[in-house]
Amino acid sequence: MKRLILRSIALCLLLSATQGHAERVDISLSDGTALGVYLLYPQPQADTAHPLVILMGGGSGEEGIARDVQGGVGQDLADRGYVVAVPVSPNARSFRGENNRLIPLLIEALKKDERVSKNKTLLAGISNGGMSALEVAAAAPQEYAGIMAIPALVPRGLNVSALAGMPIYLRIGDQDEAGWQDRLDETAATLRAAGARVDAGLVFMSPHMFAMEWETLDPWLQAVLPAKTDN
């Protein structure tokens, strides 16, 4: 009996080590930047390559924020069959402005891994990260399958017309502390006027940071960038 209990404990430890565990690595980009990244892979891994999601945290995008994001929505996406990369801002300035350039270089490096699909990448971001996603996509829209902006506003000076045809999933909490809920209609209208395909809505009884609305996000993901799991 004691051996059986010990084996059960060992099995649980093994499962916890192989499921829900992110790798924290430093990736050397082609411009010489060493970028910290949390990587999550679907478990168990299928023989085929999995679609890639770049998930950017809010605020400064620094280490603690990236770590929290990978353990939340990052893990949820990996459980749905995606390879998820959560980058750590090298200068605590998120991935907006000059830091936009690091995301395409990160994708280039990650696609050298045979576990990562060579097809288009999905950009996702929370708050400041969602605005980063819009900026990165506008710079080279042909490279991306879609954008998850959870939440985001349209950044000032964004070349919105570049997002024509881009699928965008936009959600804002209806009790957002910063008042972003009052700008949902304006944000969605601006993107739609540019030709983007926007799925927008408020998340009921939710603040600025909210749990994903999977009943609407799951079908959107499968339409924009389908993933398979072995589960």
N, C-alpha and C positions, 0 to 999 in steps of 0.2 A: 504493500500500500504506500509506504514511504517513497519507494522508487517511482511509483506511478504519479504521486503528487509532484515529485521533483521534475519528472519528465513534463508534466503539464505546465509547471512554472517555466521550464526552459522553452517550451513551445510558445507560450505567451510572450516571453521576452524576445524570441526570434521574430514573431509576427509584429511586435511593436517596433522592432529594429528595421524591418523591411517595408512596413506600411506606415505612412504618415511621417516619414523622416526626410528632411531636406538636407542636401549637401550644401555646405557653405564653402565656396571656392573663390579663388582670385583668378580671373581670366585675363590673359594678356591680349589686348586688342591690337589691331594692325597699326594703330598710330602710337603704340608704346604705352598706352594707359593700362594700368592694372586695376581692373574693376571687380569689386566684390559682388558676388551673386549668390542668392539662395536658389538651388535647383531642385525641383521636384519631378519625379518620373512616375508614370502610372505603375501600379503594382497589382498583380504581377505583370511584367512587361511582355507584350506580344512580340512576335517575330518581326512585325512591320514597324516602320517609323511612325511616330506620333506627331500630330500637329503641335506647333509651338505657340505659346501665349507669353508675351512679355507683360508682366504685371508690375505697375509702378505705384508705390505708396504715396500717401499724402504728405503735407508739410514739407519738411526739409528732405525727406527721402533717405535719412541717415540710417545707421545700423539697426537701432531699436525698432524703428518704424518698419523697415524691410522684414525684420524677424517676425514681427507681429502679423504682417500681411501674409507672409508665406504660411503661417500656421492657421490662418483663417480661410479666406477665399482661395488662396493659393492651393491649399490642400484639397479643397472642394473641387477645384478644376482638375487637379491631378487625378482625383478619384473618378472623374468623368472621362479620362483617357487622354488628357493633354500633358505635354511637357511644359512645365511652368518655370519661368525664370523671373526672379524678383531682384532687380539690381539695387545696389547700395550707392547712393550718391557719393562721389568722391570728395565733394566739397560742401556738403550739407546745403546745396542749392537745388535740390530735386533734379529733375531732368528737363527743365524748361530752359528756354533761351539757348545759350551756348552749349549747354549739356545735352540738347537734342541730338547732337551729332554722335553721341556715344551709343545710342540705341541701335542704329543700323550696323555699327561695328560689332556690337554684342551679338546681334542676330547672325552676322557673317561668321563669327567664331563658333557659335552654337551649332550652326548647320553643318559643321564638319563632323559632328557626332552622328553616327549612323542611326542612333535612336530618335533623331529629330528629322521630321519631314522637311523636304526641300521646297515644299509648296509655300504659299503665302502665310504670313504670320498674323496673328490677332494681337492687337494692342489693347491693353486694359489699364485702367488707372483709377485710383481713389482720390477724389478732391484735386489737389495740385497734380497728382499723378494722372488724373483723367484729362486735365488740361494739357499736360505733357503729351499724352497720347494723341490728342487732337493736333498739336503742333508737329509732332513727328510724322503723323500720317499726311498732313498737308504738304510736307516737304517732298514726299515721294509716294503718292497715293497708290500707284500701281503695285507697290510691294506688299500691301496689307489687305487682309481679308475683311477686316472690319474693326470697329472700336467699341469697347465697353467703357463708358464714362459713368462712373458710379461713386460719387456724382461728378459733375463738371459744369462749368460755364464756358462760353466761347471766349478764348483769350483775346485781349486787345491786340489789334493789328494782324490777326490771323488771316491768311489767304483762304478764306472760306470756300471760294469758288473751286479750289483744288479738290474739295471733298465731294464733288458731284458724283453721284452713284455709290458713294461709300455707305455701307450699312453701319448704323450707329445705334447702340443700345444705351439710352440715357435714363438714369433714375436719380431722383432726389428725394430725401426724406421729407415728409410733409410737416415735420416739426424741426426742420433744420435751424440750428442755433444762429447761423450766419444769415438767415433769411433767403437762402438760395431757392427755396420752394416758390417764392414770389416771382422768380425769374425763369421758371421752367418753360412757360409758354413762349417767352421771348427767345430763349436759347434754342428751343426746338424749331421755332419759326425761322430763325436766322439760318440754321443748318438746312432746313427743308428748302428755303428760298435759293440756296446754293445748289440744290439738286441732290443733297444727301438723303438716304433712305433711313429715316429716323423712327425708332420705336421709343417713345418717351412716356414717362409717367411718374407719379408720386408714389412713394412707399408709405403705406399707412402706419400711423403712430410711430414714426421713425425719426431719429435725429440726423445730424450730418453724417455720422458713420453708422451704417445699418447692415443688417443681415441681408444676404442676397434674396431676391424674389425669384426663387428657382422655378416656380410654375410658369413664369414668363421668360426667364433667362434660358432655361434648358432648350425649349423649342427654337429660340433665336440662335443659340449656339449651333444646334444641329443643322439649321438652314444655312448658316454663314460659313462654318468651319467644322464639319462633322468629325467626331472622334468615336473610336470604338474602345470598349473595355473587354477584359476576359471574365469580368464578374458576372 
